[in-house]
Structure formats: structure tokens, C-alpha cells
């Protein structure tokens, strides 16, 4: 049913991703799908990486750890943007097309006041892409 599952990850909030990653791995096992953890990083230094060249190493280590925990192979893909806050939706769309994703499994937060002012990335993908989106809370 699904051949490639894309899981957007923010390593600054790694603790909130566990349920979504495990869900993606379980769906991957069920359908023998490729699971790709996608991290988008700024070209500026951050708490996760001092530079964009360092980020893929951290993402790969995070992916290996979750491959072991979930018992299912996962890949990683790092993307660099000048302003991930402004460019995240388009970056995820582009990566989804590049990897041939037919399902996105995303962690979400409990909606609050700010969601009335700013849209969520998951809703943007669901509205603008042909990819199915599974939001995990």
C-alpha cells in the first residue's frame, strides 16, 4: 500500500518524535516500505549542529539509534535551508517528491492559540500535496 514513508524530524525536539517514528516503523514493517527520516536545518549554527555539514552526521546517528530501537531499517536525509521556519513546507514538499514518498508520518503538538494565527506544517502538506499525511499526537 505504501512504498516510501517520510518522517520529518526536528532534532531540537527529539523527545517528542518517538511515537511518530515508531508508528512509521510499524507501518513500514506492515507494508515493507522504505522509511526516511528527514531533517531540515538552517545554514546558521544551532543547538543541534555548529554548521550544515555537521547536521547530517547527527541525523544519521539519530536514525541508526531508532533503527535499532524499532527493529526496522530507516534512512536519513538532511536538507539545508536559509530559513527553515519560512521554508519548511516547501522543503518537505520537495523532499517528498524527490524520494517518492506516498505517506508522511508527522509528530504534532496539541493545538493552541498560535495555531489560529499560523498554520501547522502537517496541514500544509495535507492540503497541497498528493501524499497521504498521518499526524501523530
Beta strands, then each sheet from edge to edge (+ up, - down):
strand 1: 4-9
strand 2: 34-42
strand 3: 75-81
strand 4: 103-107
strand 5: 132-136
sheet 1: 3+ 2+ 1+ 4+ 5+
end
